[in-house]
């Protein structure tokens, strides 16, 4: 069985395993740390699994290793070169062998290594990006052959693809997400195989600032009073708590603290699966206003006996976000003749109502699960007249206080 070992003189790690009865040692520049050991052990596990299945390609894992030539299949480019050199004919023209694996092989290896640190929703998104965009375009090419021009051409092709509505170009945010994943793969490959990443100096596309369309307090009141009875308290809590959709749908009774009047945000529900919150900052406690308290007490009578979820179906299953949006939310907006917008705007509504009422920005940021107040003043500034007034009245007040009021001479 192979092992990850450390060199005494340098403290760097190396692989030590057997293939076809031959002992193989492959050096790395990684220092002997628990993180590096775990990373290498995962790769060693994959190597030994491939060996047992008879699918191990030595050069795929260690393309620059001298040992690779021992295991190259006859007839390949590298085997031809080795045979020509051994026969004393090093000058015999032989096609150059790539110094790196194919993009497809390395991308799959990178995905497997990164997968443990991702949320499941992130993993699914990245898998889709890989299969729909990156592998079809770069899959069969060798990493070292991919140039900056290729990446720019790929980005240009992406921008011609239809977006979600199928009648417009792909959004800059989506294109940037695909390019960011390509950049991460190439950066890791360049670190391992010693070449300059072709994506290193490609700037992100300028993204359109997201449009915030919160509801007015009167509109919120109308929504709550006119929605179906079984969704009244759900909309009340969402409109006044600032929870994200996945946080509200995944709220469980064990995270509702009536005594301390707090909602504990510890999990989210996305595509029917419970997982960790969007970020560490999203792990928070939301103050339970009187409206939220009363709504949850009313909801408790309806659903507490059905199961662990606060908002659920009659069978106790959590609310399905897509079903709610298409069958309840959009029909309600049409019926009330309100502008069409996503349910997520209820979160923006909470933020703007808090800020407009004079709540401290730091407190609002904590309620929303933001790490700092930067987003508040970037996204919600125009909805906070008492904090962002820019009509010149402050400057006029300064002048009046310093020079006194001056009457018109006309």
Secondary structure by P-SEA (a helix, b strand, c coil): cccccccccccbbbbbbccccbbbbbbbcccccaaaaaaaaaaaaaaaaaaaacccccccccccccccccccccccaaaaaaaaaaacccccccccccccccaaaaaaaaaaaacccccaaaaaaaaaaaaccccccccccccccccaaaaaaaaaaaaacccccccccccaaaaaaaaaaaaaaaaaaaaacccccccccccccccccbbbbbbcaaaaaaaaacccccaaaaaaaaacccccaaaaaacccccccccccbbbcccccccccccccccccccccccccaaaaaaaaaaaacccccccccccccccccccaaaaacccaaaaaaaaccccccccaaaaaaaaaaaaacccaaaaaaaacccccccccccccccccccccccaaaaaaaaaaacccccccc
